Amino acid sequence: MSKFTTGFEIIHEFIGLKWVPEIIESIGNGNKRYTDILNSIPYLSHTELQRKLKILQEKNAISRKESDNGPEYQLEPFGKDLLHIFNHFSELGEKYLMTS
């Protein structure tokens, strides 16, 4: 299996999970607390956010740290790379698919 194929499979796994790009973007935009993440994404349920945060932690895309204000989430290097890729996909969509 080529490096390209392996890399694509890793990214495809995250793209295929509903809400993951939005959660990564929210944390990347500074929403570090659970409630802030939840409130920044319309229609995302508590249950679904809990599930996705757990998956993202297991995959080392985010980490959960205790602070004086309670738990906070932050992007790990892998999560930052995912955010970069998701932003690039968004830019491609704007450039090539949203032109009139």
Residue pairs with C-beta under 8 A, 6 or more apart in sequence:
11 82
11 85
14 20
14 21
14 59
14 61
14 82
15 21
15 89
17 52
17 55
18 48
19 41
19 44
19 48
19 49
19 52
20 52
20 55
20 56
21 82
21 86
22 41
22 44
23 37
23 41
23 44
23 49
23 52
23 53
23 56
24 56
24 61
24 62
24 75
24 79
24 82
24 83
24 86
25 83
25 86
25 87
26 36
26 37
26 40
26 41
27 37
27 62
27 73
27 74
27 75
27 79
28 75
28 79
28 80
28 83
29 40
31 37
31 39
31 40
32 72
32 73
32 74
33 69
33 70
33 71
33 72
33 73
34 49
34 53
34 71
34 73
37 49
37 53
37 73
38 44
38 46
38 49
41 49
53 62
53 64
53 73
56 62
56 79
57 63
57 64
59 78
60 76
60 78
61 75
61 76
61 78
61 79
61 82
62 73
62 74
62 75
62 76
62 79
63 73
63 74
63 76
64 71
64 72
64 73
65 71
65 72
65 73
65 74
66 72
75 83
